[in-house]
Amino acid sequence: MNYLRNFLRALACTLLVSALPSGLAYAGDNDDGDRHHGDQHFKIDVLSSRPYMISGGDALVRVTVKKKDVSLGSVRIELNGANITGALHADAGARTLTGLVTGLRLGENELSVDAKGKGHGRADADITLTNYPIEGPIISGPHEFPFACTTSTFVPFPGSGVLGTPDSNCHVATRVQYVYRSTAGTFKSLPAGPLPTDVANTSTGVKYIVRLETGTINRAIYQTAILHNPNDAAPSPFSAPAGWNKRLVYPLGGGCIGGWYFQGSDIESVVNHAYLNLGYAVAASTLTTFGNNCNDLLSSETVIMVKERFIESYGVPLFTIGTGGSGGAYQSNQTGDNYPGTFDGIVTTSSFPDVTTGMLPMGNSRLLDIYFNKTRPGVYSVAQQKAISGYLSIPGMINHMSNVRGPRMDPRVEFPDQILAGVGTDRRYDPATNSFGARGDVYDHTVNVYGVIPNTPVPGMAKFAQRPLDNVGLQYGLKALNDGKITIDQFLDLNEVIGGFDIDFNHVANRTVHYKDATKRAYQGGRILNGGGGLRSMAIITRMGAGDLAVQGDVHVRYHAQAIRQRLINANGNADNQAIYGNLAPTDLMIEQMSRWLTAVKADSSDRSLREKVIANRPGDVVDACWTTAGVKIIEPQTLSGPGQCNTLFPVGLSPELVAGAPMAVDIIKCQLKPIDTNDYKVSFSTQQRAKLQAIFPIGVCDWSKKGVKQAKSRTWASFGPSPVNQVFDIQDRRRHGDDDDDD
């Protein structure tokens, strides 16, 4: 019953903190707006996080004395009425006092600043600091239960022993250890005493010794690595390690299969020679690996909290690069767009826009798989299946998308052994024997966003997540019909019997109808990448996947990079802050280019906007290109189709949605409908065929010239609780459908 007790505890904390007034005004897309508070005498900055999103009881704070006639020695700083001035370091040249403010109580705390002898009866400046438990949550809503801890089997570094036995929140004591790079090119544990004789030097000329910190944050296992010789002064925000280049890389892990209900055992290695050798610091966590946690909101929250811990330990980095492939690309894009300033630039490989629209081709491939292989086996040729699906590899791609990737939409299938060990088979959902059990799919794993199904008499269904999934009005194979690849009768039959899914991903005769509230929240909360938030002013290098021609199929196909670009164009007018690379672009080169790009942006002291600085300082070699298998770089625009060496060498396929007429952005969950218009077809229907078409689509077909139903720009720094600042909806009322407005 520990999981139930933990759930009630987390929910109580959620309700307690949600009831507190925030005292803060939301600053929208301005990343710094909520960090700065003050008056004509002082400015107060929270450097480690937003002031309403502090975790673990401490925050790195800087007070700037703006008035020249106020001396630093006259300044008094109080936390909840107690004098803490002595805990801050004075910098006379910068006229600042900076320090790690500790001992914050849960909930709201008041930090006030005054100066002696000014004759004021109140503080000259104050700020509210809202503190949350180190185990979270802050913005991702109530914790998921059941939840299996893995610290008792996690080994921070080979030979160092397991991390330890966790408490009920999967928390353990933080461990710091040192490792070094040997002259033989391997990493080893650093023994106590004199330095080993085989300690190598980094390419920057310092001893290659790494401070490795491992602990738990937000119920994740996190690690940070930074160059530091233990014989030097202890690192702090005021004494950064000499070997650190002041840049942070946050690698984000891929996957999604079975990514729920456990802390996770896989983590992107922070003891990474490619980064550390050049002086970068590295941070990662288990819940920012999608194979452990296929929920971008929880991932973003974890990134924010881990970065907060890093800043409190070492100071503010000059910039932070988010990077990852596949599921790591999801996280890079969505954290970058939804929580501006968390990353300054992103480098993605096998790129996707977001999780939610990533489910569309998987679901539609399952429907086509059933149609081609069960409903109408042997009727359609390979060429016709390619034309209808858009895929270049048949039957491999449909099978892969349907049966390898598709099960993440089924609540009964993906429970790997490590989850079962902690969750137990008796807690898994089963529609016949355990309707209240844990459901293992991407939608139920993100129930705090989508909300639960309202007003249902079905036992257990009141806890099922609503789904932003719909295929009403979708004309499967429309392009194939207009291109003459299939007949009118085949087109009609396909759309007549294609069907949809029920809430358990079972195939049903009727088309799938979305839950309006879930679709609305998906857009508002950033589950569908918009591109107009943080990505608007971010340096972006997007490397395409290579799965289009894979014989057995591969989800990492190339058109996703074009979808990201189109969303940037739709949101911002152009994508001049993005370069698209072919799948063979060298990873180390991309990181080096991004570092040069961001270094130039940070050095730009002009009064241009951040977006203008990013575009103006884009290096000349960061341009669309592909690389051949021989390593030759071909510079040319990367497009979905058309002439060019890259498209000849690396053909680009489509998807069922694009074949059905969806726009290149592929960002519409539920299309708006229009009456059938024969001008949309390059073929002539008989009277009987027109009647059948009308019967198949009695309320109309997709009107792709219009935005999707409930489609709207996402809110940056959105919260799903317990933080009350910029909540997308009231989490205490998330069981109510509450969305009866029209479909627009």
C-alpha positions in Angstrom: 0.0 0.0 0.0 3.0 2.3 -0.1 2.1 3.5 -3.5 -1.4 4.6 -2.3 0.0 6.3 0.7 2.6 8.1 -1.5 -0.2 9.1 -4.0 -2.3 10.7 -1.2 0.7 12.5 0.2 1.6 13.9 -3.2 -2.0 14.9 -3.9 -2.2 16.6 -0.5 1.0 18.6 -1.3 -0.4 19.5 -4.7 -3.6 20.9 -3.2 -1.7 22.7 -0.4 0.6 24.5 -2.7 -2.0 25.1 -5.4 -4.1 26.9 -2.8 -1.3 29.4 -2.1 -1.5 32.8 -4.0 1.4 33.0 -6.4 2.2 36.7 -5.9 3.8 36.7 -9.3 2.7 37.9 -12.7 3.4 35.6 -15.6 5.7 37.1 -18.2 4.7 35.1 -21.2 7.5 34.4 -23.7 10.0 36.6 -21.9 12.3 34.0 -20.3 13.8 36.5 -17.8 10.6 38.3 -16.9 9.8 36.2 -13.9 13.3 36.1 -12.6 13.7 39.8 -11.9 12.0 41.7 -9.1 12.9 45.0 -7.4 12.5 48.7 -7.3 14.5 51.8 -8.0 17.1 50.8 -5.4 17.5 47.1 -5.9 17.0 44.3 -8.4 16.6 40.7 -7.1 17.3 37.8 -9.5 16.8 34.1 -8.9 19.6 32.6 -11.0 18.9 28.9 -10.5 15.3 28.8 -11.4 12.1 30.8 -11.7 11.2 32.2 -8.3 7.9 30.2 -8.3 9.6 26.9 -9.3 12.3 26.4 -6.6 12.9 22.9 -5.4 14.9 21.3 -2.6 14.8 24.2 -0.2 17.5 26.5 -1.7 18.0 29.0 -4.5 20.9 30.9 -5.9 20.0 34.6 -5.6 21.7 37.8 -6.7 20.8 41.3 -5.4 22.0 44.2 -7.5 22.3 47.6 -5.8 21.2 50.1 -8.4 21.5 53.3 -6.4 25.1 54.7 -6.3 24.5 56.3 -2.9 23.6 53.0 -1.3 26.7 51.1 -0.1 26.9 47.3 -0.1 27.7 47.3 3.6 24.4 49.0 4.3 22.2 46.4 2.6 20.2 44.0 4.8 18.7 40.9 3.3 16.1 38.8 5.1 14.4 35.5 4.5 11.0 35.2 6.2 12.2 37.9 8.7 15.6 36.3 9.5 18.8 38.2 8.6 20.7 36.2 6.0 23.0 39.0 4.6 26.1 37.2 5.7 25.3 34.2 3.5 25.7 36.3 0.3 29.0 37.2 -1.3 29.6 40.9 -2.1 31.1 42.1 -5.4 31.9 45.7 -5.1 32.7 46.2 -8.7 29.4 44.7 -9.9 27.6 46.1 -6.9 26.0 42.8 -6.2 25.4 40.4 -3.4 25.1 36.7 -4.5 24.5 33.6 -2.5 22.8 30.3 -2.0 19.7 31.0 0.0 19.0 27.9 2.0 16.4 26.7 4.5 13.3 27.6 2.4 10.1 26.1 3.8 7.7 24.4 1.5 5.4 26.8 -0.1 5.9 30.6 -0.2 8.9 32.4 1.4 9.6 36.1 1.4 13.0 37.5 0.6 13.3 41.2 1.3 16.1 43.7 0.8 16.5 47.1 2.6 19.3 49.5 3.3 20.2 51.0 6.7 19.6 54.7 7.2 17.2 55.1 4.4 14.3 55.9 6.7 11.9 53.4 5.1 9.4 51.5 7.3 9.3 48.7 4.9 11.6 46.7 2.6 12.8 48.5 -0.5 12.4 45.3 -2.6 11.0 41.9 -2.0 10.3 38.7 -3.9 8.3 35.6 -3.2 10.2 32.3 -3.5 7.9 29.3 -3.8 9.6 26.1 -2.8 8.7 22.5 -3.7 10.0 19.1 -2.4 13.1 17.8 -4.2 11.0 14.8 -5.3 8.6 17.1 -7.1 6.2 17.7 -8.6 6.2 21.3 -9.6 4.4 21.6 -13.0 3.7 18.0 -14.1 0.8 17.3 -11.9 0.3 14.5 -9.3 2.9 11.8 -9.3 2.2 8.6 -11.1 1.5 5.5 -9.1 2.4 2.7 -8.8 6.1 3.6 -9.4 9.1 1.3 -9.1 12.4 2.7 -7.7 15.7 1.5 -9.2 18.4 3.1 -7.0 19.1 -0.2 -5.3 20.4 -1.6 -8.6 21.8 1.6 -10.2 25.6 1.7 -10.4 26.8 5.3 -10.8 30.2 4.3 -12.2 31.6 0.8 -12.9 32.9 -0.8 -9.7 31.5 1.9 -7.4 28.6 -0.1 -6.0 24.8 0.5 -6.2 23.4 3.9 -5.4 21.5 2.8 -2.3 18.2 1.9 -0.8 15.5 4.5 -1.6 12.8 6.0 0.6 9.2 6.0 -0.4 9.8 8.8 -2.9 12.7 6.9 -4.5 15.1 9.3 -2.9 18.7 8.5 -1.7 21.6 10.6 -0.4 23.7 12.3 -3.0 27.0 10.7 -3.9 30.1 12.5 -5.1 33.0 10.5 -6.6 35.9 11.3 -8.8 37.0 9.5 -12.0 39.8 10.1 -14.4 40.8 9.5 -17.9 43.9 7.4 -18.2 46.6 7.7 -20.8 45.3 4.4 -22.2 42.1 6.1 -23.1 39.8 4.6 -20.4 37.9 6.1 -17.5 38.9 4.8 -14.0 37.9 5.5 -10.4 40.2 8.0 -8.8 41.8 6.5 -5.7 42.5 8.4 -2.6 46.0 9.9 -2.1 48.4 11.1 -4.7 47.2 11.3 -8.3 47.9 8.1 -10.4 50.7 8.4 -12.8 48.5 7.6 -15.8 46.2 10.6 -15.5 45.8 12.1 -18.9 45.3 15.7 -19.8 42.3 17.1 -21.7 42.7 18.7 -25.0 42.4 22.0 -23.2 45.5 21.2 -21.1 44.1 20.4 -17.6 44.3 17.2 -15.7 41.5 14.9 -16.9 39.8 14.4 -13.6 36.0 14.4 -13.4 33.8 15.2 -10.4 30.8 12.9 -10.8 27.7 13.6 -8.8 24.8 11.2 -8.6 21.5 11.7 -6.7 17.8 11.8 -7.0 15.6 14.7 -8.2 11.9 14.6 -9.1 12.0 10.8 -8.5 14.7 10.5 -11.2 18.3 9.4 -10.8 20.4 12.3 -12.0 24.1 12.7 -12.7 26.4 15.6 -13.4 30.0 15.5 -14.6 32.5 18.4 -14.6 36.2 18.7 -14.8 37.6 19.3 -11.3 40.8 18.3 -9.5 39.9 17.4 -5.9 43.2 19.0 -4.8 41.8 22.3 -5.9 39.3 24.5 -4.0 35.9 23.0 -3.7 33.6 24.0 -6.5 30.9 26.5 -5.9 28.9 29.2 -7.8 31.7 31.6 -6.8 34.6 29.2 -7.5 33.9 27.3 -10.7 36.3 24.5 -11.6 39.2 25.8 -13.6 38.8 23.2 -16.4 35.1 24.0 -17.0 34.5 26.0 -20.2 31.3 27.5 -18.7 29.1 25.5 -21.1 26.7 22.8 -20.3 25.5 19.9 -22.5 22.3 18.0 -21.5 22.0 14.8 -23.5 18.5 13.4 -23.6 17.9 9.7 -24.1 15.7 8.0 -26.7 13.1 5.2 -26.6 9.5 5.2 -25.5 8.6 1.5 -25.4 7.6 0.8 -21.8 8.5 4.2 -20.6 6.2 4.5 -17.5 5.8 3.5 -13.9 9.4 3.3 -13.0 12.4 5.4 -12.1 14.5 3.9 -14.9 17.8 2.2 -15.1 19.2 3.7 -18.4 20.8 7.1 -18.4 22.7 9.0 -21.0 26.4 8.8 -20.0 27.7 12.0 -18.5 31.2 10.6 -18.3 31.4 11.4 -22.0 34.8 12.0 -23.5 33.5 13.9 -26.5 32.2 16.6 -24.2 34.5 16.5 -21.1 37.7 16.5 -23.1 36.7 20.0 -24.5 35.7 21.3 -21.1 32.0 21.0 -21.2 30.0 20.0 -18.2 27.4 17.3 -18.7 24.0 16.6 -17.0 21.5 13.8 -17.5 18.8 11.8 -15.6 16.8 8.6 -15.9 13.5 10.5 -16.4 15.0 12.4 -19.3 15.5 9.1 -21.2 12.3 8.3 -23.0 12.8 4.6 -22.6 12.1 5.2 -18.9 9.7 8.0 -19.2 7.8 8.7 -22.4 6.3 12.0 -21.1 7.8 15.2 -22.4 6.2 17.3 -19.7 7.7 15.2 -16.9 11.0 15.3 -18.8 11.0 19.1 -19.1 10.3 19.4 -15.4 13.2 17.1 -14.6 15.6 19.0 -16.9 14.6 22.2 -15.1 15.2 20.8 -11.7 18.5 19.1 -12.6 19.7 22.3 -14.2 18.7 24.2 -11.0 20.9 21.8 -8.9 23.8 22.3 -11.4 23.6 26.1 -11.2 23.5 26.0 -7.4 26.6 23.9 -7.4 28.7 25.5 -10.1 27.1 28.8 -11.2 25.2 29.8 -14.3 26.5 28.4 -17.5 27.2 30.7 -20.4 24.8 28.5 -22.4 23.1 25.1 -22.3 22.8 22.8 -25.3 20.0 20.2 -25.3 20.8 17.2 -27.6 19.4 13.8 -28.3 18.1 11.4 -31.0 14.6 10.0 -31.5 12.9 10.3 -28.1 15.8 12.7 -27.2 14.8 14.8 -30.2 11.2 15.0 -28.9 12.5 16.2 -25.6 14.9 18.7 -27.0 12.3 20.3 -29.2 9.5 20.3 -26.7 11.5 21.5 -23.7 13.1 24.1 -25.9 9.8 25.5 -27.1 7.7 25.1 -24.0 10.2 26.3 -21.4 12.3 29.0 -23.0 15.7 29.6 -21.6 16.1 26.0 -20.3 18.2 25.3 -23.5 19.9 28.0 -25.5 20.4 25.7 -28.5 19.4 22.2 -29.6 21.1 19.6 -31.7 18.8 16.7 -32.6 19.3 13.5 -34.6 16.6 11.1 -35.9 14.4 14.1 -35.3 10.7 14.3 -34.5 8.5 17.3 -33.6 6.6 15.8 -30.6 5.1 12.7 -29.1 1.4 13.4 -29.7 1.6 13.9 -33.4 4.1 11.1 -33.5 1.3 8.7 -32.6 -0.7 9.6 -35.8 1.3 7.5 -38.3 1.5 4.7 -35.8 -2.3 4.6 -35.4 -3.0 5.0 -39.1 -0.4 2.3 -39.9 -2.2 -0.1 -37.6 -5.4 0.6 -39.4 -3.8 0.0 -42.8 -2.1 -3.1 -41.5 -5.4 -4.5 -40.5 -7.0 -3.5 -43.8 -4.3 -4.8 -46.1 -3.6 -8.0 -44.3 -6.9 -9.0 -42.6 -9.8 -7.2 -44.2 -8.6 -7.2 -47.8 -5.6 -9.5 -47.9 -3.9 -9.8 -51.3 -6.1 -7.1 -53.0 -3.5 -4.3 -53.1 -0.2 -4.6 -54.8 3.0 -3.4 -53.0 3.1 -0.3 -55.3 -0.5 0.5 -54.2 0.3 0.0 -50.5 3.2 2.4 -50.9 1.0 4.9 -52.6 -1.7 4.7 -49.9 0.7 4.8 -46.9 3.3 7.1 -48.4 6.1 4.7 -47.2 8.9 3.7 -49.4 9.5 0.3 -47.7 6.6 -2.2 -47.9 5.5 -4.3 -46.1 8.3 -3.6 -43.6 7.3 0.0 -42.7 3.6 -0.7 -42.1 4.4 -3.7 -40.0 7.1 -1.8 -38.0 4.8 1.2 -37.3 1.8 -1.0 -36.5 3.4 -3.8 -34.4 6.7 -2.5 -33.1 5.9 1.1 -32.5 2.1 1.0 -32.3 1.8 -0.9 -29.0 2.7 2.2 -27.1 -0.9 3.2 -27.7 -2.2 0.0 -26.2 -2.5 0.1 -22.4 -2.1 -3.7 -22.0 1.1 -4.5 -23.9 4.3 -2.7 -22.9 5.3 -3.6 -19.4 9.0 -4.7 -19.5 10.4 -6.9 -16.8 11.9 -4.1 -14.7 8.5 -2.5 -14.5 6.8 -5.7 -13.5 9.3 -6.2 -10.7 8.2 -3.0 -9.1 4.7 -2.7 -10.2 3.6 -6.3 -10.2 1.4 -8.1 -12.7 -1.5 -7.9 -10.3 -1.5 -4.1 -10.6 -1.5 -4.1 -14.4 -4.7 -3.1 -16.3 -6.7 -5.9 -17.7 -10.2 -5.1 -19.1 -11.6 -8.3 -17.8 -9.9 -8.9 -14.4 -8.4 -5.5 -13.3 -10.1 -2.5 -14.9 -8.6 -0.2 -12.3 -5.0 -1.4 -12.9 -2.1 0.6 -14.3 -2.4 1.4 -18.0 0.8 1.3 -19.9 0.5 3.7 -22.9 1.5 7.2 -23.8 -1.9 8.8 -23.1 -2.4 7.4 -19.7 1.2 8.2 -18.8 0.3 11.8 -19.5 -3.2 11.8 -17.9 -2.3 14.9 -15.9 -2.4 16.8 -19.2 -5.3 15.1 -21.0 -7.6 14.6 -18.1 -9.7 11.5 -17.5 -12.9 10.3 -19.2 -15.9 12.0 -17.6 -19.3 10.7 -16.7 -18.7 7.0 -17.6 -20.6 4.1 -16.0 -17.8 1.6 -16.9 -15.9 0.4 -13.8 -12.3 1.8 -13.8 -12.9 3.9 -16.9 -13.2 7.1 -14.8 -9.4 7.0 -14.5 -8.6 6.4 -18.2 -6.9 9.2 -20.0 -8.8 11.1 -22.7 -7.1 10.8 -26.0 -6.3 13.5 -28.6 -6.8 11.1 -31.5 -9.2 11.4 -34.4 -9.6 10.2 -38.0 -13.1 11.4 -38.8 -13.1 13.0 -42.3 -9.7 11.7 -43.1 -9.6 10.5 -46.7 -7.1 7.6 -46.7 -5.2 7.3 -50.0 -6.4 10.6 -51.5 -3.1 11.3 -53.2 -2.9 7.8 -54.4 -6.3 8.2 -56.0 -5.4 11.5 -57.7 -2.1 10.1 -58.9 -3.9 7.2 -60.6 -2.3 4.5 -58.3 -5.6 3.1 -57.0 -9.1 3.0 -58.5 -12.2 4.9 -57.3 -13.7 1.7 -55.9 -10.5 0.8 -54.0 -10.5 4.3 -52.5 -14.1 4.0 -51.5 -13.7 0.6 -50.0 -10.6 1.6 -48.1 -12.4 4.6 -46.5 -15.6 2.7 -45.9 -14.1 -0.1 -43.8 -10.9 1.4 -42.4 -12.5 1.9 -39.0 -10.8 3.3 -35.8 -9.9 2.4 -32.2 -11.6 2.2 -28.9 -10.0 3.4 -25.7 -7.9 0.2 -25.4 -6.6 0.5 -29.0 -8.8 -2.3 -30.2 -9.9 -2.0 -33.8 -13.6 -1.0 -34.2 -15.8 -0.3 -37.2 -16.4 3.3 -36.4 -13.8 6.1 -36.9 -12.0 7.4 -33.8 -13.5 10.5 -32.3 -11.2 12.8 -30.3 -11.9 14.1 -26.8 -12.1 17.8 -27.3 -10.7 18.7 -23.9 -7.7 16.5 -24.5 -7.0 18.0 -27.9 -7.3 21.5 -26.5 -4.9 20.8 -23.6 -2.5 19.1 -26.0 -2.2 22.3 -27.9 -2.3 24.7 -25.0 0.1 22.7 -22.9 2.8 22.2 -25.6 2.2 18.5 -26.2 2.0 19.4 -29.9 5.1 21.4 -30.9 4.2 24.9 -32.0 7.6 26.4 -32.8 6.7 29.9 -31.7 7.8 29.7 -28.1 11.4 29.1 -27.1 12.3 27.7 -30.5 11.5 31.1 -32.1 14.7 32.5 -30.6 16.8 29.4 -30.4 19.7 28.1 -32.5 18.5 24.8 -34.0 20.4 22.0 -35.9 18.0 19.2 -37.0 19.5 16.0 -38.3 17.1 13.8 -40.2 16.5 10.1 -39.6 17.4 7.4 -42.0 14.5 5.0 -41.9 12.7 5.6 -45.2 14.3 2.7 -47.1 14.8 0.3 -44.2 13.6 -3.1 -45.3 12.2 -4.0 -41.9 10.9 -0.5 -41.4 12.1 2.2 -39.1 10.1 5.0 -37.4 13.0 7.5 -37.9 12.0 8.8 -41.3 13.1 12.0 -43.0 9.8 14.0 -43.4 9.7 14.8 -39.7 12.5 17.3 -40.1 10.5 19.1 -42.7 7.5 19.1 -40.4 9.6 20.8 -37.7 10.7 23.4 -40.3 7.1 24.1 -41.4 6.0 24.6 -37.9 8.8 27.2 -37.4 7.7 28.9 -40.6 4.1 28.9 -39.6 4.8 30.4 -36.2 7.6 32.8 -37.0 7.4 33.6 -40.8 10.7 31.8 -41.5 13.0 29.1 -40.2 16.2 31.2 -40.5 17.4 29.9 -37.1 17.3 26.3 -38.2 19.6 24.1 -40.3 18.5 20.7 -41.5 21.2 18.1 -42.0 21.2 14.7 -43.6 21.4 11.6 -41.4 25.2 11.1 -41.9 26.2 14.6 -40.5 28.9 14.1 -37.8 27.5 14.5 -34.3 30.7 16.0 -32.9 30.7 18.6 -35.7 27.2 19.6 -34.9 28.0 20.2 -31.3 31.1 22.2 -32.2 29.0 24.3 -34.7 26.3 24.9 -32.1 28.9 26.0 -29.5 30.4 28.5 -32.0 27.0 29.7 -32.8 25.9 30.3 -29.2 29.2 31.8 -28.2 28.8 34.4 -30.9 25.2 35.1 -29.8 26.3 35.6 -26.2 29.0 38.0 -27.3 26.5 40.1 -29.3 26.0 43.2 -27.2 23.7 44.9 -29.7 20.1 46.0 -28.9 18.7 43.4 -31.3 16.2 40.9 -30.1 17.4 37.4 -29.2 15.9 36.0 -32.3 17.7 38.6 -34.4 21.0 37.8 -32.7 20.6 34.1 -33.3 19.9 34.6 -37.0 22.6 37.3 -37.4 25.3 35.2 -35.7 24.6 31.9 -37.5 28.0 30.6 -38.6 28.5 30.4 -42.4 29.0 26.7 -42.3 25.7 26.0 -40.6 23.5 25.6 -43.6 21.3 22.9 -45.0 23.4 19.9 -46.2 23.7 16.2 -46.5 26.7 14.0 -46.2 27.5 11.1 -48.5 28.7 7.7 -47.1 32.2 8.8 -48.1 31.9 11.8 -45.8 31.5 14.4 -48.6 29.3 17.4 -47.6 26.7 18.5 -50.2 25.4 21.9 -49.5 21.8 22.4 -50.8 18.4 23.1 -49.4 16.9 20.0 -47.7 13.4 19.5 -49.1 10.6 16.9 -49.0 10.9 16.3 -52.7 12.2 17.8 -55.9 15.6 17.9 -57.6 19.0 17.8 -55.8 21.7 15.4 -55.1 20.5 14.8 -51.5 17.0 13.7 -52.5 18.6 11.4 -55.1 20.9 9.8 -52.6 18.4 9.7 -49.8 14.8 9.5 -51.0 12.1 10.9 -48.7 8.9 9.1 -48.0 5.6 10.4 -46.8 3.0 9.2 -44.2 -0.6 8.2 -44.4 -1.6 11.6 -43.1 0.3 13.4 -45.8 -1.1 11.1 -48.5 -4.6 12.0 -47.1 -3.8 15.7 -47.7 -2.6 16.9 -44.3 -0.3 19.9 -44.4 3.5 19.5 -44.2 3.5 20.6 -40.5 1.4 17.5 -39.6 0.2 19.3 -36.6 -3.6 18.7 -36.8 -5.1 16.2 -34.5 -8.7 16.8 -35.5 -9.4 18.4 -38.8 -12.2 20.8 -39.5 -14.7 19.4 -41.9 -16.2 20.7 -45.2 -18.8 19.3 -47.6 -17.4 16.9 -50.3 -16.2 18.9 -53.3 -15.7 17.0 -56.5 -13.1 19.6 -57.6 -10.7 18.0 -55.0 -10.5 14.8 -57.1 -8.7 14.3 -60.4 -11.0 11.5 -61.3 -14.7 11.3 -62.3 -17.1 9.6 -59.9 -20.2 7.9 -61.2 -23.6 8.8 -59.7 -23.4 5.6 -57.6 -19.9 6.3 -56.5 -20.7 9.8 -55.5 -23.6 8.6 -53.4 -21.3 6.0 -51.7 -18.6 8.7 -51.0 -21.3 10.9 -49.4 -22.5 7.9 -47.3 -18.9 7.3 -46.1 -18.4 10.9 -45.2 -21.9 12.1 -44.2 -20.7 15.1 -42.2 -17.9 16.0 -44.5 -14.2 15.5 -45.2 -11.1 17.2 -43.8 -10.6 20.8 -44.8 -6.8 21.1 -44.6 -7.0 24.8 -45.5 -8.1 25.6 -42.0 -6.4 25.1 -38.6 -7.4 22.1 -36.6 -10.1 21.9 -34.1 -9.0 23.4 -30.8 -5.6 24.3 -32.4 -4.0 27.2 -30.7 -0.5 28.4 -29.9 0.9 26.7 -26.8 1.6 28.5 -23.6 5.2 28.8 -22.5 6.0 27.8 -19.0 2.7 26.0 -18.7 1.9 24.2 -15.5 -0.4 21.3 -14.8 0.1 21.7 -11.1 0.8 22.0 -8.3 2.4 25.3 -9.3 -0.5 27.7 -9.7 1.4 30.0 -12.1 0.2 29.7 -15.7 -1.9 26.6 -15.1 -3.4 25.3 -18.3 -6.4 24.1 -16.2 -7.3 23.5 -12.6 -5.9 20.2 -11.6 -8.4 19.9 -8.8 -11.1 19.8 -11.5 -9.4 17.7 -14.0 -12.0 14.9 -13.8 -14.6 17.3 -15.3 -15.0 17.4 -19.1 -15.8 21.1 -18.9 -15.4 21.9 -22.6 -18.7 22.3 -24.4 -17.7 25.1 -26.8 -17.9 24.7 -30.5 -15.3 22.9 -32.6 -13.2 25.8 -33.8 
